[in-house]
Every structure is written in structure tokens, then in C-alpha cells.
Amino acid sequence: MARPAAPGVRVRRWDAGKWSDSPDAVVTEEPLQLMLNGEELSVVMRTPGHDVELTLGLMYAEGIVRTLEDVRQLRISAESGESETALQVDASIVESNQVDIHLAGAPRRKPERSMLASSACGVCGAVMIEDLRRDLSVLQPMPAVDPKLLPGLVEQLRAGQGVFERTGGLHAAGLFTTEGKSICLREDVGRHNAVDKVVGRMLIDGGLPASDTILVVSGRAGYEIVQKSITAGIAVLAAVGAPSSLAVALAREFNQTLVGFLRGERFNVYAAPERLTKLG
């Protein structure tokens, strides 16, 4: 059975000049050993849960797989509690926190990550920044999105963050239709992990490329979030926090609508504003 995402702890709390003993919840962060065809590939720090989605999303972002037909088998630990009807999943690995993906053929692209990726950085192990532009295509037009829709998507995102409400320590990524209907929402200690989990879910469900969708993320929009979402074909990315200069440059290069500082009824559009209707 999967471990709880927010285990309870006892803390000493300082409040208004007085100490007290209080219960608290902290988000779980553990390493996940990724294996490719039985060989060690990378160690990813993440919040346990949806490890199959995380693995597939990362492999998709890295260009190693593009369809489920590229995957012959996935081996995971029995205690993960995960199973997928769309995939052949073998829950026989003795070691916990391990996923071994076996490909049906040769990798579409040679993996070039280092052996450690922290929960704070989704591209830290990449050989070079330019390499992250591989396989990216300029995003095509999509149905116009009413800008008044975006604030409500943040509210939906927050409403679906059950673990965040208990810990305050998780990021979230939510995929929505252009009408504002929720498609998939995932939480993780790493914002890029949450995006990988969403993309992995869409890969399993046959929803990639995820054109005509909106991705909303908590926190900032870093370069790796833009890269992963463009790879998945997502034309509109909205972040609660700020984008980085590299994120803006990449979004403009590949015609992705990039929204930042989405708070309340306000937001900034840093790239491709034409997808948002009624912009003055």
C-alpha cells in the first residue's frame, strides 16, 4: 500500500510569546529510482503516488517514448499499490521506490540525464539548455479562450489540492478544457513532477498531444515547465507565480500563450496573447 502523502508529526509551536506541543502534517518526499530496460537511469525526488504517470511523463518529456506502443512492460514495487489497465504492469520489484520501464524497441532518443534530479529542478540533469528544444514544434492555433475563465481555474486547482491544505508544501498542475472543465489534477513536492504526472496520465489515456487544453500550475513558470508543456502540445500555460526569462523566450519561440501572476482577477500575458479573446 502506498505511503501517506502527509504523515503526521509533533512540533513545538511558538504563538504570541508562548510555546505549545501541537500536531502537524508534512509532505512526503522520497527518492524514486528510475530504471530503463533493467539499468539505472535516474533518481528523482518526488511525493509518492502516481509513480507510473510520473515515469511515463518524464520519459515523454525526454523524448524516450512517444506512445504506449513504445512501452513493452512497466515493473514497479508491490507496495506502490498502482496498477494500470492500459499498460502491462508487473508489481514484482522487491525494492520500494523503484520503477523499471522496458521498451518495445530501441529508445527513440538516447537518455542524457545525470543520475540525480531534485524535486526543485526538472532539467538539472540535462546536458545543455539547447538540448531541451529537441522535438519541439511551434504550437498551432486553438479555440479562443475567454480571459475571464482563467481565475476560476486557479480556484479549481486549489480546491483539488487536498494534501496542500493539510501541509502547505505541495505544488499542483491541473489540465483543463477551453471551457474550464477539469481533465486531470496532480500534486507533488516538485512542480515539474506534477506536470510529468499530468502528461503521463494523458499518455495512458491517449490524450497526447493535449491540444486545445489549458495547463495551470501553482508557483512559478520555469523553463522546464514551459518545455514539458510544449512537448505535450499544450498551447496555454498559466502560472500563479512569475515566469523566468528563459520561460518567456521559449514560449515566444514556440507560440505558447504564457500567463503569469494569475492571482485574483489579474494576470500578465508574456507570450502569444492572441489566444485570449477580449484583450484590450
Stockholm file with secondary structure:
# STOCKHOLM 1.0

chainA/1-280         MARPAAPGVRVRRWDAGKWSDSPDAVVTEEPLQLMLNGEELSVVMRTPGHDVELTLGLMYAEGIVRTLEDVRQLRISAESGESETALQVDASIVESNQVDIHLAGAPRRKPERSMLASSACGVCGAVMIEDLRRDLSVLQPMPAVDPKLLPGLVEQLRAGQGVFERTGGLHAAGLFTTEGKSICLREDVGRHNAVDKVVGRMLIDGGLPASDTILVVSGRAGYEIVQKSITAGIAVLAAVGAPSSLAVALAREFNQTLVGFLRGERFNVYAAPERLTKLG
#=GR chainA/1-280 SS CCCCSSCEEEEEEEETTEEEEEEEECCCCEEEEEEETTEEEEEEEECSSCHHHHHHHHHHHTTSCSSGGGEEEEEEEGGGCCCCTTSCEEEEESSSSEEEEEESSSCSSCCCCCSEECTTCSSTTCSCGGGGGTTCCCCCCCCCBCGGGHHHHHHHHHHTCHHHHHHSCCEEEEEEETTCCEEEEEEESSHHHHHHHHHHHHHHTTCCSCTTEEEEESSCBCHHHHHHHHHTTCCEEEESSCBCHHHHHHHHHTTCEEEEEEETTEEEEEECGGGBTTCC
#=GC SS_cons         CCCCSSCEEEEEEEETTEEEEEEEECCCCEEEEEEETTEEEEEEEECSSCHHHHHHHHHHHTTSCSSGGGEEEEEEEGGGCCCCTTSCEEEEESSSSEEEEEESSSCSSCCCCCSEECTTCSSTTCSCGGGGGTTCCCCCCCCCBCGGGHHHHHHHHHHTCHHHHHHSCCEEEEEEETTCCEEEEEEESSHHHHHHHHHHHHHHTTCCSCTTEEEEESSCBCHHHHHHHHHTTCCEEEESSCBCHHHHHHHHHTTCEEEEEEETTEEEEEECGGGBTTCC
//
